Amino acid sequence: MNIEIYTNDKCGSCVKAKEYFDSNEIGYIEHNISKNSNARKELIGMGYMSVPVIIIDGQHVLGFDLNRIKSLLDK
């Protein structure tokens, strides 16, 4: 399973998302747009202007939508 999370330093929902994955021992790749201008460009290129954006096996989730995240993880 491939999971990527676009975050920034001041995002409470980003922290919650990372805590959820960490507490469930689910690996992910973080792209912090506060520290990486290329990550910011990628995010905008995908049509998003806010974080978190979580990508689970190619499926995009905007925000920390736990129900959607769990449904994608169960597939």
N, CA, C and O atoms as a Tripos MOL2 file, in Angstrom:
@<TRIPOS>MOLECULE
protein
  300   299    75     0     0
PROTEIN
NO_CHARGES

@<TRIPOS>ATOM
      1 N           0.8480   -1.1780    0.0000 N.3       1 MET1
      2 CA          0.0000    0.0000    0.0000 C.3       1 MET1
      3 C           0.8910    1.2380    0.0000 C.2       1 MET1
      4 O           1.8550    1.3200    0.7610 O.2       1 MET1
      5 N           0.5670    2.1840   -0.8450 N.am      2 ASN2
      6 CA          1.3370    3.4130   -0.9800 C.3       2 ASN2
      7 C           0.5170    4.5770   -0.4280 C.2       2 ASN2
      8 O          -0.5780    4.8610   -0.9120 O.2       2 ASN2
      9 N           1.0620    5.2500    0.5950 N.am      3 ILE3
     10 CA          0.3570    6.3660    1.2320 C.3       3 ILE3
     11 C           1.2760    7.5810    1.2540 C.2       3 ILE3
     12 O           2.4210    7.5020    1.6980 O.2       3 ILE3
     13 N           0.7570    8.7020    0.7710 N.am      4 GLU4
     14 CA          1.4730    9.9650    0.8200 C.3       4 GLU4
     15 C           0.5710   11.0020    1.4670 C.2       4 GLU4
     16 O          -0.6420   11.0020    1.2570 O.2       4 GLU4
     17 N           1.1740   11.8910    2.2620 N.am      5 ILE5
     18 CA          0.4160   12.9350    2.9380 C.3       5 ILE5
     19 C           1.0960   14.2780    2.6630 C.2       5 ILE5
     20 O           2.2850   14.4560    2.9260 O.2       5 ILE5
     21 N           0.3170   15.2070    2.1330 N.am      6 TYR6
     22 CA          0.7890   16.5810    1.9650 C.3       6 TYR6
     23 C           0.3570   17.3670    3.1960 C.2       6 TYR6
     24 O          -0.8260   17.4030    3.5340 O.2       6 TYR6
     25 N           1.3240   18.0000    3.8670 N.am      7 THR7
     26 CA          1.0870   18.6880    5.1350 C.3       7 THR7
     27 C           1.7340   20.0720    5.1190 C.2       7 THR7
     28 O           2.4510   20.4320    4.1850 O.2       7 THR7
     29 N           1.4610   20.8400    6.1810 N.am      8 ASN8
     30 CA          2.2690   22.0150    6.4840 C.3       8 ASN8
     31 C           2.4530   22.0860    7.9960 C.2       8 ASN8
     32 O           1.8430   21.3210    8.7430 O.2       8 ASN8
     33 N           3.2990   23.0110    8.4370 N.am      9 ASP9
     34 CA          3.6770   23.0610    9.8520 C.3       9 ASP9
     35 C           2.5670   23.5340   10.7830 C.2       9 ASP9
     36 O           2.6280   23.2700   11.9840 O.2       9 ASP9
     37 N           1.5560   24.2250   10.2650 N.am     10 LYS10
     38 CA          0.5350   24.8280   11.1260 C.3      10 LYS10
     39 C          -0.8330   24.1670   10.9860 C.2      10 LYS10
     40 O          -1.8550   24.8070   11.2350 O.2      10 LYS10
     41 N          -0.8660   22.9240   10.5990 N.am     11 CYS11
     42 CA         -2.1190   22.2400   10.2710 C.3      11 CYS11
     43 C          -2.4480   21.1900   11.3360 C.2      11 CYS11
     44 O          -1.7840   20.1580   11.4330 O.2      11 CYS11
     45 N          -3.4930   21.4750   12.1370 N.am     12 GLY12
     46 CA         -3.9100   20.5310   13.1650 C.3      12 GLY12
     47 C          -4.4250   19.2180   12.5950 C.2      12 GLY12
     48 O          -4.1730   18.1540   13.1600 O.2      12 GLY12
     49 N          -5.1410   19.2860   11.4840 N.am     13 SER13
     50 CA         -5.6570   18.0590   10.8670 C.3      13 SER13
     51 C          -4.5230   17.2020   10.3120 C.2      13 SER13
     52 O          -4.6280   15.9760   10.2710 O.2      13 SER13
     53 N          -3.4480   17.8460    9.8890 N.am     14 CYS14
     54 CA         -2.2770   17.1030    9.4090 C.3      14 CYS14
     55 C          -1.6620   16.2970   10.5570 C.2      14 CYS14
     56 O          -1.2930   15.1350   10.3940 O.2      14 CYS14
     57 N          -1.5630   16.9440   11.7200 N.am     15 VAL15
     58 CA         -1.0230   16.2670   12.8970 C.3      15 VAL15
     59 C          -1.9000   15.0680   13.2600 C.2      15 VAL15
     60 O          -1.3860   13.9870   13.5490 O.2      15 VAL15
     61 N          -3.2150   15.2560   13.2440 N.am     16 LYS16
     62 CA         -4.1410   14.1610   13.5630 C.3      16 LYS16
     63 C          -3.9960   13.0060   12.5750 C.2      16 LYS16
     64 O          -4.0100   11.8400   12.9700 O.2      16 LYS16
     65 N          -3.8570   13.3320   11.3010 N.am     17 ALA17
     66 CA         -3.7030   12.2890   10.2890 C.3      17 ALA17
     67 C          -2.4240   11.4930   10.5220 C.2      17 ALA17
     68 O          -2.4360   10.2630   10.4850 O.2      17 ALA17
     69 N          -1.3160   12.2000   10.7640 N.am     18 LYS18
     70 CA         -0.0450   11.5110   10.9970 C.3      18 LYS18
     71 C          -0.1010   10.6830   12.2790 C.2      18 LYS18
     72 O           0.4220    9.5690   12.3200 O.2      18 LYS18
     73 N          -0.7340   11.2220   13.3280 N.am     19 GLU19
     74 CA         -0.8790   10.4650   14.5770 C.3      19 GLU19
     75 C          -1.6930    9.1990   14.3530 C.2      19 GLU19
     76 O          -1.3770    8.1500   14.9140 O.2      19 GLU19
     77 N          -2.7410    9.2920   13.5350 N.am     20 TYR20
     78 CA         -3.5550    8.1090   13.2390 C.3      20 TYR20
     79 C          -2.7100    7.0360   12.5520 C.2      20 TYR20
     80 O          -2.7190    5.8760   12.9620 O.2      20 TYR20
     81 N          -1.9880    7.4240   11.5160 N.am     21 PHE21
     82 CA         -1.1600    6.4400   10.8050 C.3      21 PHE21
     83 C          -0.0580    5.8920   11.7100 C.2      21 PHE21
     84 O           0.2010    4.6880   11.7100 O.2      21 PHE21
     85 N           0.5870    6.7610   12.4750 N.am     22 ASP22
     86 CA          1.6590    6.3130   13.3730 C.3      22 ASP22
     87 C           1.1300    5.3430   14.4320 C.2      22 ASP22
     88 O           1.7440    4.3060   14.6840 O.2      22 ASP22
     89 N          -0.0090    5.6740   15.0520 N.am     23 SER23
     90 CA         -0.5400    4.8260   16.1220 C.3      23 SER23
     91 C          -1.0200    3.4770   15.6040 C.2      23 SER23
     92 O          -1.0880    2.5070   16.3590 O.2      23 SER23
     93 N          -1.3530    3.4150   14.3210 N.am     24 ASN24
     94 CA         -1.7690    2.1540   13.7210 C.3      24 ASN24
     95 C          -0.6420    1.4890   12.9320 C.2      24 ASN24
     96 O          -0.8640    0.5250   12.1990 O.2      24 ASN24
     97 N           0.5680    2.0200   13.0970 N.am     25 GLU25
     98 CA          1.7660    1.4710   12.4570 C.3      25 GLU25
     99 C           1.5970    1.3330   10.9450 C.2      25 GLU25
    100 O           1.9570    0.3150   10.3540 O.2      25 GLU25
    101 N           1.0400    2.3800   10.3340 N.am     26 ILE26
    102 CA          0.8460    2.4330    8.8910 C.3      26 ILE26
    103 C           1.8670    3.4040    8.3290 C.2      26 ILE26
    104 O           1.8760    4.5810    8.6910 O.2      26 ILE26
    105 N           2.7180    2.9220    7.4530 N.am     27 GLY27
    106 CA          3.7670    3.7550    6.8880 C.3      27 GLY27
    107 C           3.2350    4.7310    5.8600 C.2      27 GLY27
    108 O           2.2520    4.4520    5.1740 O.2      27 GLY27
    109 N           3.8870    5.8740    5.7590 N.am     28 TYR28
    110 CA          3.4910    6.8960    4.7850 C.3      28 TYR28
    111 C           4.6990    7.7520    4.4470 C.2      28 TYR28
    112 O           5.6990    7.7560    5.1640 O.2      28 TYR28
    113 N           4.5870    8.4670    3.3530 N.am     29 ILE29
    114 CA          5.5880    9.4480    2.9490 C.3      29 ILE29
    115 C           4.9640   10.8210    3.1440 C.2      29 ILE29
    116 O           3.8770   11.0960    2.6360 O.2      29 ILE29
    117 N           5.6570   11.6780    3.8820 N.am     30 GLU30
    118 CA          5.1450   13.0270    4.1260 C.3      30 GLU30
    119 C           5.8040   14.0190    3.1780 C.2      30 GLU30
    120 O           7.0170   13.9900    2.9670 O.2      30 GLU30
    121 N           4.9850   14.8940    2.6130 N.am     31 HIS31
    122 CA          5.4580   16.0010    1.7910 C.3      31 HIS31
    123 C           5.0290   17.2800    2.4970 C.2      31 HIS31
    124 O           3.8620   17.6650    2.4250 O.2      31 HIS31
    125 N           5.9590   17.9420    3.1790 N.am     32 ASN32
    126 CA          5.6380   19.1410    3.9490 C.3      32 ASN32
    127 C           5.8180   20.3620    3.0520 C.2      32 ASN32
    128 O           6.9380   20.7090    2.6770 O.2      32 ASN32
    129 N           4.7070   21.0090    2.7140 N.am     33 ILE33
    130 CA          4.7610   22.1410    1.7880 C.3      33 ILE33
    131 C           5.3750   23.3790    2.4370 C.2      33 ILE33
    132 O           5.7530   24.3140    1.7300 O.2      33 ILE33
    133 N           5.4830   23.4080    3.7720 N.am     34 SER34
    134 CA          6.1410   24.5240    4.4570 C.3      34 SER34
    135 C           7.6540   24.4740    4.2560 C.2      34 SER34
    136 O           8.3290   25.5020    4.3030 O.2      34 SER34
    137 N           8.1770   23.2760    4.0340 N.am     35 LYS35
    138 CA          9.6210   23.0790    3.9450 C.3      35 LYS35
    139 C          10.0950   22.7390    2.5390 C.2      35 LYS35
    140 O          11.2960   22.7510    2.2670 O.2      35 LYS35
    141 N           9.1590   22.4350    1.6430 N.am     36 ASN36
    142 CA          9.5470   21.9520    0.3230 C.3      36 ASN36
    143 C           8.6890   22.6380   -0.7430 C.2      36 ASN36
    144 O           7.5090   22.3220   -0.8930 O.2      36 ASN36
    145 N           9.2820   23.5670   -1.4750 N.am     37 SER37
    146 CA          8.5120   24.3070   -2.4830 C.3      37 SER37
    147 C           8.0580   23.3980   -3.6220 C.2      37 SER37
    148 O           7.0250   23.6580   -4.2390 O.2      37 SER37
    149 N           8.8120   22.3350   -3.9120 N.am     38 ASN38
    150 CA          8.3730   21.3950   -4.9420 C.3      38 ASN38
    151 C           7.0940   20.6740   -4.5220 C.2      38 ASN38
    152 O           6.2220   20.4160   -5.3510 O.2      38 ASN38
    153 N           6.9840   20.3490   -3.2300 N.am     39 ALA39
    154 CA          5.7680   19.7020   -2.7280 C.3      39 ALA39
    155 C           4.5790   20.6370   -2.8710 C.2      39 ALA39
    156 O           3.4800   20.2030   -3.2160 O.2      39 ALA39
    157 N           4.7980   21.9260   -2.6060 N.am     40 ARG40
    158 CA          3.7270   22.9130   -2.7600 C.3      40 ARG40
    159 C           3.2740   22.9780   -4.2200 C.2      40 ARG40
    160 O           2.0760   23.0330   -4.4980 O.2      40 ARG40
    161 N           4.2260   22.9720   -5.1420 N.am     41 LYS41
    162 CA          3.9060   23.0060   -6.5720 C.3      41 LYS41
    163 C           3.1350   21.7590   -6.9920 C.2      41 LYS41
    164 O           2.1890   21.8450   -7.7750 O.2      41 LYS41
    165 N           3.5420   20.5890   -6.4670 N.am     42 GLU42
    166 CA          2.8340   19.3450   -6.7730 C.3      42 GLU42
    167 C           1.3850   19.4250   -6.2960 C.2      42 GLU42
    168 O           0.4630   19.0450   -7.0170 O.2      42 GLU42
    169 N           1.1970   19.9220   -5.0750 N.am     43 LEU43
    170 CA         -0.1330   20.0220   -4.4910 C.3      43 LEU43
    171 C          -1.0310   20.9270   -5.3340 C.2      43 LEU43
    172 O          -2.1680   20.5700   -5.6440 O.2      43 LEU43
    173 N          -0.5170   22.0910   -5.6990 N.am     44 ILE44
    174 CA         -1.2760   23.0220   -6.5290 C.3      44 ILE44
    175 C          -1.5380   22.4140   -7.9020 C.2      44 ILE44
    176 O          -2.6110   22.6000   -8.4760 O.2      44 ILE44
    177 N          -0.5550   21.6880   -8.4230 N.am     45 GLY45
    178 CA         -0.7160   21.0310   -9.7160 C.3      45 GLY45
    179 C          -1.8260   19.9890   -9.7250 C.2      45 GLY45
    180 O          -2.4250   19.7100  -10.7630 O.2      45 GLY45
    181 N          -2.0910   19.4160   -8.5490 N.am     46 MET46
    182 CA         -3.1840   18.4410   -8.4350 C.3      46 MET46
    183 C          -4.5250   19.1370   -8.2180 C.2      46 MET46
    184 O          -5.5670   18.4830   -8.1750 O.2      46 MET46
    185 N          -4.4990   20.4730   -8.0810 N.am     47 GLY47
    186 CA         -5.7330   21.2250   -7.9230 C.3      47 GLY47
    187 C          -6.1210   21.5140   -6.4910 C.2      47 GLY47
    188 O          -7.2500   21.9320   -6.2340 O.2      47 GLY47
    189 N          -5.2120   21.3010   -5.5460 N.am     48 TYR48
    190 CA         -5.5220   21.5340   -4.1280 C.3      48 TYR48
    191 C          -4.8400   22.7900   -3.6280 C.2      48 TYR48
    192 O          -3.7230   23.1200   -4.0280 O.2      48 TYR48
    193 N          -5.5410   23.4830   -2.7420 N.am     49 MET49
    194 CA         -4.9940   24.6950   -2.1340 C.3      49 MET49
    195 C          -4.9290   24.5780   -0.6110 C.2      49 MET49
    196 O          -4.5280   25.5270    0.0640 O.2      49 MET49
    197 N          -5.3190   23.4250   -0.0660 N.am     50 SER50
    198 CA         -5.2850   23.2470    1.3800 C.3      50 SER50
    199 C          -4.7670   21.8500    1.7070 C.2      50 SER50
    200 O          -4.7130   20.9720    0.8450 O.2      50 SER50
    201 N          -4.3920   21.6670    2.9570 N.am     51 VAL51
    202 CA         -3.8850   20.3930    3.4380 C.3      51 VAL51
    203 C          -4.6790   19.9800    4.6680 C.2      51 VAL51
    204 O          -5.3220   20.8330    5.2800 O.2      51 VAL51
    205 N          -4.6620   18.7230    5.0530 N.am     52 PRO52
    206 CA         -3.9010   17.6570    4.4280 C.3      52 PRO52
    207 C          -4.5790   17.1150    3.1700 C.2      52 PRO52
    208 O          -5.8020   17.1250    3.0340 O.2      52 PRO52
    209 N          -3.7510   16.6540    2.2810 N.am     53 VAL53
    210 CA         -4.2070   15.8290    1.1670 C.3      53 VAL53
    211 C          -3.5130   14.4890    1.3580 C.2      53 VAL53
    212 O          -2.2850   14.4070    1.4060 O.2      53 VAL53
    213 N          -4.3100   13.4580    1.4630 N.am     54 ILE54
    214 CA         -3.7970   12.1080    1.6910 C.3      54 ILE54
    215 C          -4.0880   11.2900    0.4420 C.2      54 ILE54
    216 O          -5.2170   11.2610   -0.0470 O.2      54 ILE54
    217 N          -3.0650   10.6330   -0.0640 N.am     55 ILE55
    218 CA         -3.2230    9.8050   -1.2600 C.3      55 ILE55
    219 C          -2.9360    8.3620   -0.8660 C.2      55 ILE55
    220 O          -1.8290    8.0220   -0.4490 O.2      55 ILE55
    221 N          -3.9640    7.5190   -1.0070 N.am     56 ILE56
    222 CA         -3.8460    6.1030   -0.6570 C.3      56 ILE56
    223 C          -4.0290    5.2970   -1.9320 C.2      56 ILE56
    224 O          -5.1300    5.2250   -2.4770 O.2      56 ILE56
    225 N          -2.9530    4.6970   -2.4000 N.am     57 ASP57
    226 CA         -2.9660    3.9190   -3.6470 C.3      57 ASP57
    227 C          -3.6670    4.6790   -4.7750 C.2      57 ASP57
    228 O          -4.4950    4.1190   -5.4940 O.2      57 ASP57
    229 N          -3.3250    5.9580   -4.9200 N.am     58 GLY58
    230 CA         -3.8490    6.7630   -6.0210 C.3      58 GLY58
    231 C          -5.1860    7.4330   -5.7630 C.2      58 GLY58
    232 O          -5.6360    8.2420   -6.5750 O.2      58 GLY58
    233 N          -5.8310    7.1130   -4.6470 N.am     59 GLN59
    234 CA         -7.1160    7.7200   -4.3000 C.3      59 GLN59
    235 C          -6.8730    8.9180   -3.3800 C.2      59 GLN59
    236 O          -6.2060    8.7860   -2.3540 O.2      59 GLN59
    237 N          -7.4040   10.0710   -3.7390 N.am     60 HIS60
    238 CA         -7.1610   11.2980   -2.9800 C.3      60 HIS60
    239 C          -8.2240   11.5210   -1.9110 C.2      60 HIS60
    240 O          -9.4150   11.3080   -2.1380 O.2      60 HIS60
    241 N          -7.7630   11.9560   -0.7380 N.am     61 VAL61
    242 CA         -8.6430   12.3120    0.3710 C.3      61 VAL61
    243 C          -8.2490   13.7220    0.8050 C.2      61 VAL61
    244 O          -7.1060   13.9510    1.2010 O.2      61 VAL61
    245 N          -9.1800   14.6610    0.7350 N.am     62 LEU62
    246 CA         -8.9100   16.0190    1.1900 C.3      62 LEU62
    247 C          -9.3600   16.1400    2.6330 C.2      62 LEU62
    248 O         -10.5150   15.8620    2.9580 O.2      62 LEU62
    249 N          -8.4480   16.5530    3.4950 N.am     63 GLY63
    250 CA         -8.7460   16.6680    4.9150 C.3      63 GLY63
    251 C          -8.5700   15.3280    5.6170 C.2      63 GLY63
    252 O          -8.2840   14.3080    4.9910 O.2      63 GLY63
    253 N          -8.7480   15.3600    6.9300 N.am     64 PHE64
    254 CA         -8.6330   14.1230    7.7180 C.3      64 PHE64
    255 C         -10.0200   13.4910    7.8290 C.2      64 PHE64
    256 O         -10.6900   13.5890    8.8570 O.2      64 PHE64
    257 N         -10.4290   12.8390    6.7360 N.am     65 ASP65
    258 CA        -11.7300   12.1750    6.6410 C.3      65 ASP65
    259 C         -11.5260   10.7110    7.0430 C.2      65 ASP65
    260 O         -11.2500    9.8550    6.2020 O.2      65 ASP65
    261 N         -11.6640   10.4480    8.3250 N.am     66 LEU66
    262 CA        -11.3180    9.1310    8.8660 C.3      66 LEU66
    263 C         -12.1360    8.0130    8.2420 C.2      66 LEU66
    264 O         -11.5950    6.9420    7.9680 O.2      66 LEU66
    265 N         -13.4220    8.2320    8.0110 N.am     67 ASN67
    266 CA        -14.2430    7.1770    7.3990 C.3      67 ASN67
    267 C         -13.7370    6.8150    6.0110 C.2      67 ASN67
    268 O         -13.6350    5.6360    5.6710 O.2      67 ASN67
    269 N         -13.4230    7.8200    5.2140 N.am     68 ARG68
    270 CA        -12.9100    7.5680    3.8590 C.3      68 ARG68
    271 C         -11.5410    6.8950    3.9190 C.2      68 ARG68
    272 O         -11.2600    5.9770    3.1490 O.2      68 ARG68
    273 N         -10.6940    7.3530    4.8350 N.am     69 ILE69
    274 CA         -9.3680    6.7480    4.9880 C.3      69 ILE69
    275 C          -9.4950    5.2740    5.3440 C.2      69 ILE69
    276 O          -8.8330    4.4250    4.7460 O.2      69 ILE69
    277 N         -10.3480    4.9720    6.3190 N.am     70 LYS70
    278 CA        -10.5220    3.5690    6.7290 C.3      70 LYS70
    279 C         -11.0680    2.7220    5.5840 C.2      70 LYS70
    280 O         -10.6540    1.5760    5.4080 O.2      70 LYS70
    281 N         -11.9930    3.2770    4.8060 N.am     71 SER71
    282 CA        -12.5530    2.4910    3.7020 C.3      71 SER71
    283 C         -11.4860    2.2250    2.6520 C.2      71 SER71
    284 O         -11.4820    1.1500    2.0530 O.2      71 SER71
    285 N         -10.5980    3.1520    2.4140 N.am     72 LEU72
    286 CA         -9.5230    2.9210    1.4270 C.3      72 LEU72
    287 C          -8.4870    1.9550    1.9620 C.2      72 LEU72
    288 O          -7.9180    1.1750    1.1990 O.2      72 LEU72
    289 N          -8.2310    1.9930    3.2640 N.am     73 LEU73
    290 CA         -7.2550    1.0730    3.8590 C.3      73 LEU73
    291 C          -7.7700   -0.3610    3.8770 C.2      73 LEU73
    292 O          -6.9760   -1.3010    3.8510 O.2      73 LEU73
    293 N          -9.0860   -0.5430    3.9220 N.am     74 ASP74
    294 CA         -9.6670   -1.8860    3.9900 C.3      74 ASP74
    295 C          -9.6800   -2.5940    2.6420 C.2      74 ASP74
    296 O          -9.9240   -3.7990    2.5870 O.2      74 ASP74
    297 N          -9.4220   -1.8750    1.5540 N.am     75 LYS75
    298 CA         -9.4830   -2.4800    0.2220 C.3      75 LYS75
    299 C          -8.2830   -3.3480   -0.0340 C.2      75 LYS75
    300 O          -8.1650   -3.9390   -1.1070 O.2      75 LYS75
@<TRIPOS>BOND
     1     1     2 1
     2     2     3 1
     3     3     4 2
     4     3     5 am
     5     5     6 1
     6     6     7 1
     7     7     8 2
     8     7     9 am
     9     9    10 1
    10    10    11 1
    11    11    12 2
    12    11    13 am
    13    13    14 1
    14    14    15 1
    15    15    16 2
    16    15    17 am
    17    17    18 1
    18    18    19 1
    19    19    20 2
    20    19    21 am
    21    21    22 1
    22    22    23 1
    23    23    24 2
    24    23    25 am
    25    25    26 1
    26    26    27 1
    27    27    28 2
    28    27    29 am
    29    29    30 1
    30    30    31 1
    31    31    32 2
    32    31    33 am
    33    33    34 1
    34    34    35 1
    35    35    36 2
    36    35    37 am
    37    37    38 1
    38    38    39 1
    39    39    40 2
    40    39    41 am
    41    41    42 1
    42    42    43 1
    43    43    44 2
    44    43    45 am
    45    45    46 1
    46    46    47 1
    47    47    48 2
    48    47    49 am
    49    49    50 1
    50    50    51 1
    51    51    52 2
    52    51    53 am
    53    53    54 1
    54    54    55 1
    55    55    56 2
    56    55    57 am
    57    57    58 1
    58    58    59 1
    59    59    60 2
    60    59    61 am
    61    61    62 1
    62    62    63 1
    63    63    64 2
    64    63    65 am
    65    65    66 1
    66    66    67 1
    67    67    68 2
    68    67    69 am
    69    69    70 1
    70    70    71 1
    71    71    72 2
    72    71    73 am
    73    73    74 1
    74    74    75 1
    75    75    76 2
    76    75    77 am
    77    77    78 1
    78    78    79 1
    79    79    80 2
    80    79    81 am
    81    81    82 1
    82    82    83 1
    83    83    84 2
    84    83    85 am
    85    85    86 1
    86    86    87 1
    87    87    88 2
    88    87    89 am
    89    89    90 1
    90    90    91 1
    91    91    92 2
    92    91    93 am
    93    93    94 1
    94    94    95 1
    95    95    96 2
    96    95    97 am
    97    97    98 1
    98    98    99 1
    99    99   100 2
   100    99   101 am
   101   101   102 1
   102   102   103 1
   103   103   104 2
   104   103   105 am
   105   105   106 1
   106   106   107 1
   107   107   108 2
   108   107   109 am
   109   109   110 1
   110   110   111 1
   111   111   112 2
   112   111   113 am
   113   113   114 1
   114   114   115 1
   115   115   116 2
   116   115   117 am
   117   117   118 1
   118   118   119 1
   119   119   120 2
   120   119   121 am
   121   121   122 1
   122   122   123 1
   123   123   124 2
   124   123   125 am
   125   125   126 1
   126   126   127 1
   127   127   128 2
   128   127   129 am
   129   129   130 1
   130   130   131 1
   131   131   132 2
   132   131   133 am
   133   133   134 1
   134   134   135 1
   135   135   136 2
   136   135   137 am
   137   137   138 1
   138   138   139 1
   139   139   140 2
   140   139   141 am
   141   141   142 1
   142   142   143 1
   143   143   144 2
   144   143   145 am
   145   145   146 1
   146   146   147 1
   147   147   148 2
   148   147   149 am
   149   149   150 1
   150   150   151 1
   151   151   152 2
   152   151   153 am
   153   153   154 1
   154   154   155 1
   155   155   156 2
   156   155   157 am
   157   157   158 1
   158   158   159 1
   159   159   160 2
   160   159   161 am
   161   161   162 1
   162   162   163 1
   163   163   164 2
   164   163   165 am
   165   165   166 1
   166   166   167 1
   167   167   168 2
   168   167   169 am
   169   169   170 1
   170   170   171 1
   171   171   172 2
   172   171   173 am
   173   173   174 1
   174   174   175 1
   175   175   176 2
   176   175   177 am
   177   177   178 1
   178   178   179 1
   179   179   180 2
   180   179   181 am
   181   181   182 1
   182   182   183 1
   183   183   184 2
   184   183   185 am
   185   185   186 1
   186   186   187 1
   187   187   188 2
   188   187   189 am
   189   189   190 1
   190   190   191 1
   191   191   192 2
   192   191   193 am
   193   193   194 1
   194   194   195 1
   195   195   196 2
   196   195   197 am
   197   197   198 1
   198   198   199 1
   199   199   200 2
   200   199   201 am
   201   201   202 1
   202   202   203 1
   203   203   204 2
   204   203   205 am
   205   205   206 1
   206   206   207 1
   207   207   208 2
   208   207   209 am
   209   209   210 1
   210   210   211 1
   211   211   212 2
   212   211   213 am
   213   213   214 1
   214   214   215 1
   215   215   216 2
   216   215   217 am
   217   217   218 1
   218   218   219 1
   219   219   220 2
   220   219   221 am
   221   221   222 1
   222   222   223 1
   223   223   224 2
   224   223   225 am
   225   225   226 1
   226   226   227 1
   227   227   228 2
   228   227   229 am
   229   229   230 1
   230   230   231 1
   231   231   232 2
   232   231   233 am
   233   233   234 1
   234   234   235 1
   235   235   236 2
   236   235   237 am
   237   237   238 1
   238   238   239 1
   239   239   240 2
   240   239   241 am
   241   241   242 1
   242   242   243 1
   243   243   244 2
   244   243   245 am
   245   245   246 1
   246   246   247 1
   247   247   248 2
   248   247   249 am
   249   249   250 1
   250   250   251 1
   251   251   252 2
   252   251   253 am
   253   253   254 1
   254   254   255 1
   255   255   256 2
   256   255   257 am
   257   257   258 1
   258   258   259 1
   259   259   260 2
   260   259   261 am
   261   261   262 1
   262   262   263 1
   263   263   264 2
   264   263   265 am
   265   265   266 1
   266   266   267 1
   267   267   268 2
   268   267   269 am
   269   269   270 1
   270   270   271 1
   271   271   272 2
   272   271   273 am
   273   273   274 1
   274   274   275 1
   275   275   276 2
   276   275   277 am
   277   277   278 1
   278   278   279 1
   279   279   280 2
   280   279   281 am
   281   281   282 1
   282   282   283 1
   283   283   284 2
   284   283   285 am
   285   285   286 1
   286   286   287 1
   287   287   288 2
   288   287   289 am
   289   289   290 1
   290   290   291 1
   291   291   292 2
   292   291   293 am
   293   293   294 1
   294   294   295 1
   295   295   296 2
   296   295   297 am
   297   297   298 1
   298   298   299 1
   299   299   300 2
@<TRIPOS>SUBSTRUCTURE
     1 MET1         2 RESIDUE 1 A MET
     2 ASN2         6 RESIDUE 1 A ASN
     3 ILE3        10 RESIDUE 1 A ILE
     4 GLU4        14 RESIDUE 1 A GLU
     5 ILE5        18 RESIDUE 1 A ILE
     6 TYR6        22 RESIDUE 1 A TYR
     7 THR7        26 RESIDUE 1 A THR
     8 ASN8        30 RESIDUE 1 A ASN
     9 ASP9        34 RESIDUE 1 A ASP
    10 LYS10       38 RESIDUE 1 A LYS
    11 CYS11       42 RESIDUE 1 A CYS
    12 GLY12       46 RESIDUE 1 A GLY
    13 SER13       50 RESIDUE 1 A SER
    14 CYS14       54 RESIDUE 1 A CYS
    15 VAL15       58 RESIDUE 1 A VAL
    16 LYS16       62 RESIDUE 1 A LYS
    17 ALA17       66 RESIDUE 1 A ALA
    18 LYS18       70 RESIDUE 1 A LYS
    19 GLU19       74 RESIDUE 1 A GLU
    20 TYR20       78 RESIDUE 1 A TYR
    21 PHE21       82 RESIDUE 1 A PHE
    22 ASP22       86 RESIDUE 1 A ASP
    23 SER23       90 RESIDUE 1 A SER
    24 ASN24       94 RESIDUE 1 A ASN
    25 GLU25       98 RESIDUE 1 A GLU
    26 ILE26      102 RESIDUE 1 A ILE
    27 GLY27      106 RESIDUE 1 A GLY
    28 TYR28      110 RESIDUE 1 A TYR
    29 ILE29      114 RESIDUE 1 A ILE
    30 GLU30      118 RESIDUE 1 A GLU
    31 HIS31      122 RESIDUE 1 A HIS
    32 ASN32      126 RESIDUE 1 A ASN
    33 ILE33      130 RESIDUE 1 A ILE
    34 SER34      134 RESIDUE 1 A SER
    35 LYS35      138 RESIDUE 1 A LYS
    36 ASN36      142 RESIDUE 1 A ASN
    37 SER37      146 RESIDUE 1 A SER
    38 ASN38      150 RESIDUE 1 A ASN
    39 ALA39      154 RESIDUE 1 A ALA
    40 ARG40      158 RESIDUE 1 A ARG
    41 LYS41      162 RESIDUE 1 A LYS
    42 GLU42      166 RESIDUE 1 A GLU
    43 LEU43      170 RESIDUE 1 A LEU
    44 ILE44      174 RESIDUE 1 A ILE
    45 GLY45      178 RESIDUE 1 A GLY
    46 MET46      182 RESIDUE 1 A MET
    47 GLY47      186 RESIDUE 1 A GLY
    48 TYR48      190 RESIDUE 1 A TYR
    49 MET49      194 RESIDUE 1 A MET
    50 SER50      198 RESIDUE 1 A SER
    51 VAL51      202 RESIDUE 1 A VAL
    52 PRO52      206 RESIDUE 1 A PRO
    53 VAL53      210 RESIDUE 1 A VAL
    54 ILE54      214 RESIDUE 1 A ILE
    55 ILE55      218 RESIDUE 1 A ILE
    56 ILE56      222 RESIDUE 1 A ILE
    57 ASP57      226 RESIDUE 1 A ASP
    58 GLY58      230 RESIDUE 1 A GLY
    59 GLN59      234 RESIDUE 1 A GLN
    60 HIS60      238 RESIDUE 1 A HIS
    61 VAL61      242 RESIDUE 1 A VAL
    62 LEU62      246 RESIDUE 1 A LEU
    63 GLY63      250 RESIDUE 1 A GLY
    64 PHE64      254 RESIDUE 1 A PHE
    65 ASP65      258 RESIDUE 1 A ASP
    66 LEU66      262 RESIDUE 1 A LEU
    67 ASN67      266 RESIDUE 1 A ASN
    68 ARG68      270 RESIDUE 1 A ARG
    69 ILE69      274 RESIDUE 1 A ILE
    70 LYS70      278 RESIDUE 1 A LYS
    71 SER71      282 RESIDUE 1 A SER
    72 LEU72      286 RESIDUE 1 A LEU
    73 LEU73      290 RESIDUE 1 A LEU
    74 ASP74      294 RESIDUE 1 A ASP
    75 LYS75      298 RESIDUE 1 A LYS
